Amino acid sequence: MDDERTIRTLKILSILTVLFILYNTLMPFKPYSDWWKVARHLHRIELIPMIVRGRMNPLTDLIGNVLLFIPFGFFIMLYLLAQRRTGNGLKIVFAGMLFSLSIEITQIFFRYRTPSTTDVIMNTFGTAVGVIGAKIYFRHLAVRVQRFIETTLENEPVTLILILIILVQFFGSLLPFNVTITISDLKRALAHANIEPFGVKPLGLLFGTSHKYAAQMTFSGAKFLGNVLFYAIYGYLVLYSYFQYWRFRREGKWFLFALLILYFPLLEVTQFFIKSRTADINDVISGYSGAFIGAAALLAVRKKNWFRGMKTIEIKHFILPIFIYLLYIFYTGFRPFDFTTNYNLIRPNLQIHNLVPFYAYYKVTSLWNIYDLLESFFMLLPLGFVWALLKNKNGISQKAERQAVVIGLAVALIIEGAQVLLPSRTGEVTDVIMNAFGCYAGARFYRYYYQNYIMKNDFIRSLSKKDNV
């Protein structure tokens, strides 16, 4: 982890983290213009830890403040460790405390911000968690993770894509992380579980429980179809990985069985242990439907010569899933297709704060917002990778990365612009930024993949040809 590229990357990430924290803690950037207003604001300072306006601080706010500063401690600690500096953990935690304290003092001069000792405590704790996490990662995991990623990228790049899909989905299934294992909560979760395919019928109705909860549940055909589209891509990739990487391995069929048969019910079982989440048989059905459609599509279009030779990504193998992926992007962006030009219905979408980056994150501190940011980032990342793959057939060029930003902005603006006309959706500039950044990251990742694996394999092939001659 001591090469110059890693150190430079960690430095950039550390700076971006600081800027992101400042942005989110000072938004909406409305400083007081009169000193008497600042003096009046002093009375709003929350000096008693864990108490806000006479009540216990909301748990989501506490967790949000911890999460906000974890990257601060993590990236700065990793940056110093990568430079072979040691013994700086306590200094970084202290720096995190001073940084948080300076932010809270600055908030005295800003409207709509409430300085709080609780924030300083939680931010400092978050910094400490980040520092500890960085030390554990650097000492025990960094080499293993790097070796695993490099080996998988070189030999099984599509498997790595599947791992990322599974991790992101598992993370989403655990939101909002209010895990419960109490008997009463598990009984309630079982009673609320929907057992009717293509409809709504909670399991509890079979045992005479209340009908009130059932009245709030609805079946969404549009959501079901969106799941089918997504899992069609998943199923295609799973079967492709089986033929390309796993079929001659002892555990290959078990991988196939686990990812196509066990995955969907197991993912839904996690919903029983999360408050405010509901297990739904329709999610399992849509998962199976999409996965088997994708698997059948691969069987219909595959050729024997696809699975011979070097195991690099060939664009011709993925034309169909790329088409489904593009369809999925616009389908999910325009869903539920209730477009209208009625001004009274779309007026909430015309609020000026929708043009303020990360305003929704400031307005409501929620783990869902963090997941939404990650989802927006990953949404167009494959598009950037594919674009760079198409444009860099005979080498690599930064031009493809710049074009990926433009493409990401164009697609995001079309989707978010259309959402202004959807009363049930909200078009936000935050999603445009994250989509464009994700598209750029995809193109950038292709450069890394090309330089470290494709060029390496080409070099090995050229040596083999010379030896044969």
C-alpha positions in Angstrom: 0.0 0.0 0.0 3.0 2.3 -0.2 3.0 3.0 -4.0 2.6 6.5 -5.1 -0.8 5.9 -6.8 -2.3 4.5 -3.6 -1.0 7.4 -1.5 -2.3 10.0 -4.0 -5.7 8.3 -4.1 -6.0 8.2 -0.3 -4.9 11.9 -0.2 -7.7 12.8 -2.7 -10.3 10.7 -0.7 -9.3 12.4 2.5 -9.7 15.9 1.0 -13.0 15.0 -0.6 -14.2 13.6 2.8 -13.4 16.9 4.6 -15.2 18.9 1.9 -18.2 16.6 2.0 -18.4 17.0 5.8 -18.2 20.8 5.6 -20.8 20.9 2.9 -23.3 18.7 4.7 -22.8 20.3 8.1 -23.2 24.0 6.9 -26.0 23.5 4.4 -28.2 25.4 3.4 -25.4 28.1 3.7 -27.5 30.9 5.1 -25.3 32.9 7.5 -26.8 35.6 9.7 -26.2 39.1 8.5 -26.9 40.8 11.9 -24.9 40.2 15.1 -28.0 40.3 17.3 -29.4 37.3 15.4 -26.2 35.5 16.1 -26.5 36.3 19.8 -30.1 35.1 19.8 -28.9 31.9 18.2 -26.6 31.2 21.1 -29.6 30.2 23.2 -30.3 27.3 20.8 -27.0 25.6 21.5 -27.6 22.1 22.9 -25.1 21.7 25.7 -26.4 18.6 27.4 -25.2 15.5 25.6 -27.8 13.2 24.0 -30.6 15.7 24.6 -32.2 17.9 22.0 -35.0 20.3 22.8 -35.6 18.5 26.1 -35.9 15.1 24.5 -33.6 12.2 23.8 -31.7 12.7 20.6 -33.1 10.6 17.7 -31.1 7.4 17.1 -30.9 8.1 13.3 -29.2 11.4 14.0 -26.7 9.8 16.4 -25.9 7.1 13.8 -25.7 9.7 11.0 -23.1 11.7 12.9 -21.0 8.7 13.6 -21.2 7.5 9.9 -20.3 11.0 8.7 -16.9 11.0 10.4 -15.9 7.3 9.9 -14.4 8.0 6.4 -12.5 11.0 7.9 -10.7 8.8 10.4 -10.4 5.9 8.0 -8.9 7.6 5.0 -6.5 9.9 6.9 -5.3 6.9 9.0 -4.8 4.8 5.9 -3.0 7.8 4.2 -0.5 8.0 7.1 -0.1 4.2 7.3 0.6 4.0 3.6 3.4 6.5 4.1 4.7 4.2 6.9 3.9 6.7 9.7 2.8 5.1 13.0 1.4 6.3 16.3 -0.9 8.9 14.8 -4.3 7.3 15.8 -4.9 9.5 18.9 -3.8 12.6 17.0 -6.3 11.9 14.2 -9.1 11.3 16.8 -8.2 14.6 18.4 -8.1 16.3 15.0 -11.6 14.9 14.3 -12.8 16.3 17.6 -11.4 19.7 16.8 -12.8 19.6 13.3 -16.2 18.8 14.7 -16.0 21.4 17.4 -15.0 24.1 14.8 -18.0 23.1 12.7 -20.4 23.3 15.6 -19.0 26.8 16.5 -19.3 27.9 12.9 -23.0 26.7 12.9 -23.7 29.4 15.5 -23.5 31.9 12.6 -25.7 29.9 10.3 -29.5 29.8 10.1 -31.2 26.4 10.3 -28.3 24.8 12.1 -28.2 23.8 15.7 -24.8 23.5 17.4 -24.7 20.5 19.8 -22.2 18.8 22.1 -23.8 15.5 21.0 -22.6 16.0 17.5 -19.0 16.6 18.7 -19.2 13.4 20.8 -20.7 11.3 18.0 -18.3 12.8 15.3 -15.3 12.0 17.6 -16.5 8.5 18.1 -17.0 8.1 14.4 -13.4 9.3 13.8 -12.2 6.7 16.3 -14.1 3.9 14.6 -12.6 5.0 11.3 -9.1 5.0 12.7 -9.5 1.6 14.3 -11.1 0.2 11.1 -8.1 1.6 9.1 -5.6 -0.1 11.4 -7.4 -3.4 11.3 -7.7 -3.2 7.5 -4.1 -2.2 6.9 -2.6 -4.8 9.2 -4.8 -7.8 8.6 -7.0 -7.4 5.5 -5.3 -5.0 3.0 -2.9 -7.6 1.5 -5.6 -10.3 1.4 -8.3 -8.0 -0.1 -5.8 -6.7 -2.7 -4.7 -10.2 -3.6 -8.3 -11.4 -3.9 -9.4 -8.5 -6.0 -6.4 -8.7 -8.3 -6.7 -12.5 -8.7 -10.5 -12.3 -9.3 -10.1 -9.4 -11.8 -7.4 -11.2 -13.7 -9.1 -14.6 -13.8 -12.8 -14.1 -13.0 -13.8 -10.4 -13.6 -17.5 -11.3 -14.0 -17.5 -13.1 -10.7 -16.3 -9.9 -9.1 -19.3 -8.1 -10.6 -21.6 -10.7 -9.1 -20.0 -10.3 -5.7 -20.5 -6.5 -5.8 -24.2 -7.0 -6.8 -24.7 -9.4 -3.9 -23.0 -7.2 -1.4 -25.0 -4.1 -2.4 -28.2 -6.0 -2.3 -27.5 -7.5 1.0 -26.7 -4.1 2.4 -30.0 -2.8 1.0 -31.9 -5.7 2.6 -30.6 -4.8 6.0 -31.6 -1.1 5.9 -32.4 0.7 8.1 -30.3 -1.6 10.3 -32.9 -1.8 13.1 -32.2 -5.4 13.7 -34.4 -7.4 16.1 -34.3 -10.9 17.5 -37.1 -10.6 20.0 -39.9 -13.2 19.8 -42.6 -10.6 19.6 -41.0 -8.8 16.7 -40.4 -12.1 14.8 -44.0 -13.0 15.3 -45.1 -9.7 14.0 -42.7 -10.0 11.0 -44.2 -13.5 10.2 -47.7 -12.2 10.5 -47.0 -9.3 8.1 -45.2 -11.5 5.5 -47.0 -11.5 2.2 -47.7 -15.1 0.9 -50.0 -14.4 -2.1 -48.3 -14.4 -5.5 -49.2 -11.3 -7.6 -51.4 -10.0 -4.8 -51.5 -9.2 -1.1 -52.3 -11.7 1.7 -50.3 -11.4 5.0 -49.6 -14.7 6.6 -51.3 -13.5 9.8 -54.7 -13.4 8.2 -54.7 -17.2 8.1 -54.6 -17.2 11.9 -57.2 -14.5 12.5 -54.9 -11.5 13.2 -55.9 -7.9 12.5 -56.7 -6.8 8.9 -55.5 -3.2 9.5 -52.0 -3.9 8.3 -53.2 -5.8 5.2 -55.1 -2.7 4.1 -51.8 -0.7 3.9 -50.1 -3.3 1.6 -50.3 -3.2 -2.2 -49.0 -5.3 -5.0 -47.0 -3.3 -7.6 -46.8 -4.8 -11.0 -44.3 -2.1 -12.1 -42.0 -2.9 -9.2 -42.3 -6.6 -10.0 -41.3 -6.1 -13.6 -38.4 -3.9 -12.6 -37.1 -6.7 -10.3 -37.5 -9.2 -13.2 -35.4 -6.9 -15.5 -32.7 -6.6 -12.8 -32.5 -10.3 -12.1 -32.4 -11.2 -15.8 -29.0 -9.5 -15.9 -28.0 -11.3 -12.7 -29.1 -14.7 -14.1 -27.2 -14.1 -17.3 -24.0 -13.2 -15.4 -24.3 -16.2 -13.1 -24.6 -18.7 -15.9 -21.9 -17.0 -17.9 -19.6 -17.3 -14.8 -20.5 -20.9 -14.5 -19.5 -21.8 -18.1 -16.4 -19.5 -18.1 -15.0 -20.1 -14.7 -16.7 -22.8 -12.5 -17.9 -25.7 -14.6 -14.6 -27.7 -14.2 -14.3 -26.9 -10.4 -15.6 -29.3 -7.8 -17.7 -26.6 -6.1 -18.9 -25.1 -9.5 -22.4 -26.7 -9.4 -22.8 -25.7 -5.8 -22.1 -22.0 -6.7 -24.7 -22.3 -9.4 -27.2 -23.9 -7.1 -26.6 -21.3 -4.3 -26.9 -18.2 -6.6 -29.9 -19.4 -8.7 -31.9 -21.4 -6.2 -31.0 -20.5 -2.6 -30.1 -16.8 -3.0 -33.6 -15.3 -3.3 -35.4 -17.0 -0.4 -32.3 -16.4 1.8 -32.3 -12.7 0.9 -36.0 -12.4 1.8 -35.5 -14.2 5.2 -33.3 -11.3 6.3 -36.5 -9.2 6.2 -37.9 -11.1 9.2 -35.1 -9.6 11.4 -35.4 -6.0 10.3 -38.1 -3.7 11.8 -40.1 -1.7 9.3 -39.3 -4.3 6.5 -41.8 -6.9 5.2 -41.0 -10.2 3.6 -42.8 -10.7 0.3 -43.2 -13.8 -1.8 -43.4 -11.6 -4.9 -39.8 -10.6 -4.4 -38.8 -14.2 -4.5 -41.0 -14.9 -7.5 -39.6 -11.9 -9.4 -36.1 -13.0 -8.5 -36.5 -16.5 -9.8 -38.4 -15.3 -12.9 -35.7 -12.8 -13.9 -32.8 -15.1 -13.1 -34.1 -18.0 -15.2 -35.0 -15.6 -18.0 -31.4 -14.3 -18.0 -30.0 -17.9 -17.7 -32.2 -19.0 -20.6 -31.1 -16.0 -22.7 -27.5 -17.0 -22.3 -28.2 -20.6 -23.3 -30.0 -19.2 -26.4 -27.2 -17.0 -27.6 -24.0 -18.6 -26.3 -21.4 -20.1 -28.6 -18.7 -22.7 -27.7 -15.9 -20.4 -28.7 -17.0 -17.9 -26.0 -15.5 -20.0 -23.3 -12.1 -20.8 -24.7 -8.8 -19.0 -24.3 -8.1 -15.9 -22.1 -10.7 -15.0 -19.6 -11.0 -11.3 -20.4 -14.3 -9.4 -20.9 -15.5 -9.5 -24.5 -18.2 -7.0 -25.3 -19.8 -9.3 -27.8 -20.7 -11.7 -25.0 -22.7 -9.1 -23.1 -24.7 -7.3 -25.8 -28.0 -8.7 -24.5 -27.4 -7.9 -20.8 -26.2 -4.5 -21.7 -29.4 -3.9 -23.6 -31.5 -5.1 -20.6 -29.4 -3.0 -18.3 -30.1 0.2 -20.3 -33.8 -0.8 -20.4 -33.7 -1.3 -16.6 -32.1 2.2 -16.0 -34.8 4.1 -17.8 -37.6 1.8 -16.6 -36.8 2.3 -13.0 -36.1 6.0 -13.6 -39.6 6.6 -15.1 -41.6 4.3 -12.9 -44.5 4.4 -12.1 -45.1 6.3 -15.4 -47.8 8.6 -14.0 -46.6 11.6 -16.0 -48.6 14.8 -15.8 -48.4 18.4 -16.7 -50.8 19.5 -14.0 -48.9 22.3 -12.2 -50.6 21.7 -8.9 -49.4 18.1 -8.9 -45.8 18.8 -10.0 -45.3 22.0 -8.0 -43.5 20.1 -5.1 -41.0 18.9 -7.6 -40.2 22.5 -8.7 -38.9 23.5 -5.3 -35.5 25.3 -5.5 -33.9 23.0 -2.9 -34.1 20.2 -5.4 -31.3 22.0 -7.2 -29.1 22.1 -4.1 -26.7 19.1 -4.0 -27.2 16.7 -1.1 -30.1 18.8 0.3 -32.2 15.7 1.0 -29.4 14.3 3.1 -29.3 17.4 5.2 -33.0 17.7 5.5 -33.5 14.1 6.8 -30.5 12.3 8.4 -31.3 8.7 7.3 -29.4 5.6 6.4 -31.8 5.3 3.4 -30.3 8.5 2.1 -26.8 7.1 2.3 -28.0 4.0 0.4 -29.7 6.2 -2.1 -26.4 8.0 -2.8 -24.6 4.7 -3.2 -27.4 3.4 -5.5 -27.2 6.5 -7.7 -23.4 6.1 -7.9 -23.5 2.5 -8.9 -26.4 2.9 -11.3 -24.4 4.2 -14.2 -21.0 2.8 -13.3 -21.4 -0.2 -15.7 -22.4 2.3 -18.4 -19.0 4.1 -18.0 -17.1 0.8 -18.1 -18.9 -0.4 -21.2 -18.3 3.0 -23.0 -14.6 2.9 -22.2 -14.5 -0.7 -23.4 -16.1 0.3 -26.7 -13.9 3.4 -27.2 -10.6 1.9 -26.2 -10.3 -1.2 -28.4 -6.7 -0.4 -29.4 -5.3 1.1 -26.2 -6.6 3.6 -23.6 -7.4 7.2 -23.7 -8.6 9.8 -21.1 -11.0 11.0 -23.8 -13.3 8.1 -23.1 -13.5 9.1 -19.4 -14.4 12.7 -20.3 -17.1 11.4 -22.6 -18.4 9.1 -19.9 -19.0 12.1 -17.7 -21.0 13.8 -20.5 -23.0 10.6 -21.1 -23.7 10.1 -17.4 -24.9 13.7 -17.2 -27.1 13.3 -20.2 -28.7 10.1 -19.0 -29.2 11.4 -15.5 -30.7 14.7 -16.7 -33.2 12.9 -18.9 -34.3 10.7 -16.0 -34.3 13.4 -13.3 -35.9 15.9 -15.7 -38.7 13.4 -16.5 -39.2 12.8 -12.8 -40.3 16.4 -12.4 -43.4 15.4 -14.3 -44.0 12.4 -12.0 -45.9 13.4 -8.9 -44.7 10.3 -7.0 -41.0 11.0 -7.8 -38.6 13.8 -7.1 -36.0 14.9 -9.6 -32.9 16.0 -7.7 -29.5 17.4 -8.8 -27.9 15.1 -6.2 -28.8 12.1 -8.3 -27.4 13.8 -11.4 -24.1 14.4 -9.7 -23.8 10.8 -8.3 -24.9 9.3 -11.7 -22.3 11.3 -13.6 -19.6 10.5 -11.0 -20.4 6.8 -11.2 -20.3 6.8 -15.0 -16.8 8.4 -14.8 -15.7 5.9 -12.2 -16.7 3.1 -14.4 -14.6 4.4 -17.3 -11.7 5.0 -14.9 -12.0 1.5 -13.6 -11.8 0.2 -17.1 -8.4 2.0 -17.5 -7.2 0.3 -14.4 -8.5 -3.1 -15.6 -6.9 -2.6 -19.0 -3.5 -1.5 -17.7 -3.1 -4.2 -15.1 -4.7 -7.2 -16.7 -5.4 -6.9 -20.4 -2.0 -5.5 -21.2 -0.4 -8.1 -19.0 -2.3 -11.0 -20.7 -1.4 -9.6 -24.1 2.3 -9.5 -23.1 2.1 -13.1 -21.9 0.5 -14.2 -25.2 3.2 -12.4 -27.2 5.9 -14.2 -25.2 4.2 -17.6 -25.7 4.1 -17.0 -29.5 7.8 -16.2 -29.5 8.6 -19.3 -27.5 6.6 -21.5 -30.0 8.4 -20.0 -32.9 
